[in-house]
Amino acid sequence: MVPDSAAGRETGRREVPQPSCRAVMGVVLASMTVYAVLSLAGIQWGLPSRERLALYDASYGEVVGSGEDRLFVTGPLQSYQVDECSVLIPLSRMDPRRLQLNPKWFHWGTLHIYVIGVVLWAAQLLGVVTLTASRQFYLGNPEELATVYLIVRWVSWALGLASLVLCAVLLRRVTRSLALFAATLLMFAVSPLVVLYGAFGTPDMAIVFWVLVSAVLAGVGHERQPGRLGLLLAFAAAGAAGSVKLYGGAAIAFPFVQAVRSRSALLPGLLCAGLAFVAGSPYVILDWPTFRADLAWQWNHMHQGHGMAFLGTRPGFLHHWLETLPAATSPLTTVIMALALAGALVRWRSARLPVVAFLGLFWLQLARSPLKFARYALPIIPLQLLLVAWLLAEARSRLVQRAGIGLLLAALASEAMLAAGHAGVFREPDVRDRASAWLASHGAPGDVVAVFGKPYFATPPLSQKRFGIVIAPLDLDALKKASPQWVILSDYDTEPVFRFPQALPVAHEALSNLLGASHSVMTFSSAPTPPLIVSWGRVLLPHDMRYHCPTIWIVGT
């Protein structure tokens, strides 16, 4: 499909020339290089190390709590990216030598867990890493566990590169303009959310990859209908996306719409999607009771809203447009994507139906869920940018198209600055380590330290050998009873309380007093620069875009 040429024939203006293969490849390689450099800045951030291990002691598990069935808990064996252990915990329960391949964990699908398992197994065969289910081994060799995390992150990074190539394929189908192609592909490459999760060892970039595979195989962007084999493979890729995380199954919109339009391969395609899902998550059937229990837990968790994380935030649809996307891309990019989505509905073309159907289904999921993590919007970004390029390619006025490309370049510049700001944070000592070092040098042995909140990933490393540690999860009575010399807070606990004080008035009053002028307060923060005013007047990043840059306060009472 070459809409630029079609538009030229309709208006009589000069046809846009086909860019050379060398120019296209140059743009793709440049985009991959920019993404690679920005993401690599965080690839070694927050990993277990001997230096961090020295800030804890052997009884750290009693502080944060640990279950019998868990290998990794918040502490020296966990990276500072809180979700990464959710890939390694299920792997620690498996023993391929005994054909025990049940992860016994179905809050997500299991395809990505198996992929990581195969990669780690290959790394062990090559002597790159030592794999064991022994916590004591990794306590004695934290660098081995750091290598494990690093390998998982490299997989995400590589999937980001592959996703860029797939996005380039889709963009080439809808535009001949090299400038338009380059601007939109680079906007995807430097999106701050893409850059961050390209450096994190979670399944989120895998979702983007499989969604784009399904879109490419389904012939999105082509005027002609895809062949039967392409449709079947697109259905299978959608099933694989659902097997990574259930919401990834929205990718089935691409082949489903195309199959309905072509009146071909619908029932066989649905069967392929189901088989691909089961192949990636076989114990959904083989261990149905555990899957059903985990699914029920996840359903309740989803409707409960992840504790106080999203207390008092806007409804899902508004939250993601006004809070998530401006931070995930840039405010200007968000406006452009909104205009493109509206334009796609007004200037209707049946060829765009698969993309519009996918975005509609995906946005419906986001709008209905009280869980409003920014990473859930990752698969939306390349498809929204595809619509932007598609509509600009069809612009009847060359002036409009040039103005649009100029606007895209301005958005690209803003995204690049925001992404570079995040990359800069990774080059600084981590906030938690800085706070822990300060407390170790200023606190006297035997001082009581109260964690006024949840002792989780934003809590700096603490040693029970040096301090008496008390957990007061926003409990004012427990705090008064402990009579601590030091109180530790993080914005993960304070931000929801200050955002919605009516829900927790006692905690709001206690926090206001603690952070007031009557106490000595040390602030440790590492905000991305330039300053991120990304959500219409608020400066806080979305919950899961500030794992690497929380704000921590140590209050001397």
Salt bridges, closest charged atoms under 4 A:
GLU10 OE1 - ARG396 NH2 3.43
GLU15 OE2 - ARG176 NH1 2.94
ASP69 OD2 - ARG93 NH2 3.75
ASP83 OD2 - ARG375 NH1 3.36
GLU84 OE2 - ARG153 NE 2.70
ASP95 OD1 - ARG97 NE 3.56
ASP95 OD2 - ARG98 NE 3.53
GLU143 OE1 - ARG50 NE 3.37
ASP204 OD1 - LYS245 NZ 3.38
GLU223 OE2 - ARG349 NH2 2.08
GLU323 OE2 - ARG314 NH1 2.36
GLU323 OE1 - ARG538 NH1 3.11
GLU394 OE2 - ARG349 NH1 2.21
GLU394 OE1 - ARG352 NH1 2.84
ASP430 OD2 - ARG432 NE 2.72
ASP491 OD2 - ARG546 NH1 3.10
GLU495 OE1 - ARG499 NH2 2.38
GLU495 OE2 - ARG538 NH2 2.62
GLU495 OE1 - ARG546 NH2 3.81
ASP544 OD2 - ARG375 NH1 3.02
